[in-house]
Amino acid sequence: MIHKYKAILFDMDGVIVDTMPYHFSAWQEIFESMGVHLDKREVYKREGEQGIVSISEILENHGKYLSVPELKKLLRDKEMIFKKIASPDLFPGVEDLILGLKENGHLLGLVTGTSRDEAEHLLPASLASNFDIIVTGDDVERGKPAPDPYLKAMEGLNVKPDDTLVIENAPYGIKSAKDAGTFCIALTTSLPREYIKDADMVFDSLEGVRWLILSGNP
């Protein structure tokens, strides 16, 4: 039964905030400066991964190898571009869902591969204040798809995997959540269903998730 979960953990990009188109545009500009043509889904599939890992692996896939300082500079450049162009909106229903969960006594967590600075820039303070814990890419050595970010959030909330539900939207995040032992709901906000089929349940929007969790139906 869905209502049994004490803690609800949210990914941020593509779940709470509609940021992925802006992330892609920023990545695209960075990689094109390196002579690499980037396919949209190559970025979307990696959503939730630490940026330094994404840059390194994508460049290696295209036969390009850079030093760690060079990779870090590219990541800083990407983040600067993103902040300059991004004007994302919250997904419809997200505020109602979070406030409803809070009123029902659920523990809430935000688990994102984004840096803490970027997360604070994107999330309205009034919404961020509802989370009992926020785990960012800066807080773990191994980011998604490793289970570490979700394990850290559960440790901070003092809950077990069986008591935890995760809301995700990308393959790496789903793998992270499942390997941490949690139940995972995925949204088709970024990728078609075939990419996120490893989740326990798939919804097209948060409205379905809100009804499911707050109604207490299985």
PEGI-V423176 format. One line per field, one symbol per residue. ss: DSSP state (~ for helix, > for strand, _ for the rest). burial: b if it has 9 or more other C-alpha atoms within 8 Angstrom, else e. A space follows every 50 residues. Layout:
# PEGI-V423176
ss: ???
burial: ???
This chain:
# PEGI-V423176
ss: _~~~__>>>>__>___>__~~~~~~~~~~~~~~______~~~~~______ ~~~~~~~~~~~______~~~~~~~~~~~~~~~~~~____>___~~~~~~~ ~~~___>>>>>____~~~~~~~__~~~~____>>>_~~~________~~~ ~~~~~~~___~~~>>>>>__~~~~~~~~~___>>>>>_____~~~_____ >>>__~~~~~~~~~~___
burial: ebbebbbbbbbbbbbbbbbbebbbbbbbebbbeeebebeeeebbbbbbbb bbebbbeebbeeeeeeeeeebbebbebbbebbeeeeebeebebbeebbbb bbeeebbbbbbbbbbbebbbeebeeebeebbbbbbbbbebeebbbbbbbb bbbbbebebebebbbbbbbbbbbbbbbbbbebbbbbbbbbbeeebbeebb ebbebbebbbebbbebee
